Amino acid sequence: ASALNPQDPLVWVEMGIVHARMGQDVEAEEALLRGIRMDPGSGRAHFELGRILVGRGDEPGVESQLRRLRAISSELADSLALLWKQRSDRSP
């Protein structure tokens, strides 16, 4: 088994995803932001951070992640936009 390398941005992205699944959004956001700082082109990190922001109802944050994602992956940007739309449609 190999040890986790804290210099590998994917490690931070995966940690963020695990924290998010456990409902630990603060820890998830911190890990994802660290991964993004190490690899600003990580579409998965921006998407997962966007999902947390959607859940929080953070429109400026979601819009920021959408802008970044559009430059990286139109597919991930479209997926995040759909999540945001679904949440917005449910809001009063």
C-alpha positions as CSV (number, residue, x, y, z in Angstrom):
1,A,0.0,0.0,0.0
2,S,1.3,3.4,-0.8
3,A,1.1,6.3,1.6
4,L,-1.0,9.3,0.8
5,N,1.1,12.2,-0.6
6,P,0.0,15.5,0.9
7,Q,1.6,17.2,-2.2
8,D,-0.8,15.4,-4.5
9,P,-3.9,17.7,-5.2
10,L,-6.0,14.6,-5.9
11,V,-5.5,13.5,-2.3
12,W,-7.1,16.7,-1.1
13,V,-9.9,16.5,-3.7
14,E,-10.8,13.0,-2.6
15,M,-10.6,14.0,1.1
16,G,-13.0,16.8,0.3
17,I,-15.4,14.4,-1.4
18,V,-15.3,12.1,1.6
19,H,-15.9,14.9,4.1
20,A,-18.8,16.1,2.0
21,R,-20.4,12.7,1.9
22,M,-20.1,12.6,5.7
23,G,-21.9,16.0,6.0
24,Q,-18.7,17.8,7.1
25,D,-19.0,20.7,4.7
26,V,-16.5,23.0,6.4
27,E,-13.8,20.3,6.3
28,A,-14.8,19.4,2.7
29,E,-14.5,23.0,1.6
30,E,-11.1,23.4,3.2
31,A,-9.8,20.2,1.5
32,L,-11.2,21.1,-1.9
33,L,-9.8,24.6,-1.7
34,R,-6.4,23.2,-0.9
35,G,-6.7,20.9,-3.9
36,I,-7.7,23.8,-6.1
37,R,-4.8,25.9,-4.9
38,M,-2.4,23.0,-5.9
39,D,-4.2,22.3,-9.2
40,P,-6.4,25.2,-10.3
41,G,-7.5,23.3,-13.4
42,S,-9.1,20.4,-11.4
43,G,-12.6,20.3,-12.8
44,R,-13.6,17.7,-10.2
45,A,-12.5,19.9,-7.3
46,H,-14.4,22.9,-8.7
47,F,-17.5,20.8,-9.3
48,E,-17.4,19.3,-5.8
49,L,-16.9,22.7,-4.2
50,G,-19.8,23.9,-6.3
51,R,-22.0,21.1,-5.0
52,I,-21.3,22.2,-1.4
53,L,-22.1,25.8,-2.4
54,V,-25.4,24.7,-4.1
55,G,-26.4,23.0,-0.8
56,R,-25.6,26.2,1.1
57,G,-27.6,28.3,-1.3
58,D,-24.5,30.5,-2.0
59,E,-25.4,32.0,-5.4
60,P,-22.2,34.1,-5.8
61,G,-20.1,31.1,-4.9
62,V,-21.9,28.8,-7.3
63,E,-21.6,31.4,-10.1
64,S,-17.9,31.7,-9.4
65,Q,-17.4,27.9,-9.7
66,L,-19.5,27.8,-12.9
67,R,-17.3,30.4,-14.5
68,R,-14.2,28.4,-13.6
69,L,-15.8,25.2,-14.7
70,R,-16.8,26.5,-18.1
71,A,-13.1,27.1,-18.9
72,I,-12.2,23.6,-17.8
73,S,-15.1,21.3,-18.6
74,S,-18.4,22.2,-20.2
75,E,-19.9,18.9,-19.1
76,L,-19.1,19.5,-15.4
77,A,-20.3,23.1,-15.8
78,D,-23.6,21.9,-17.2
79,S,-24.0,19.4,-14.4
80,L,-23.4,22.0,-11.7
81,A,-25.8,24.5,-13.5
82,L,-28.5,21.8,-13.5
83,L,-28.0,21.1,-9.7
84,W,-28.2,24.9,-9.1
85,K,-31.4,25.1,-11.2
86,Q,-33.0,22.2,-9.4
87,R,-32.2,23.8,-6.1
88,S,-33.5,27.2,-7.2
89,D,-36.7,25.6,-8.5
90,R,-37.4,24.1,-5.1
91,S,-36.7,27.3,-3.2
92,P,-39.7,29.5,-2.2
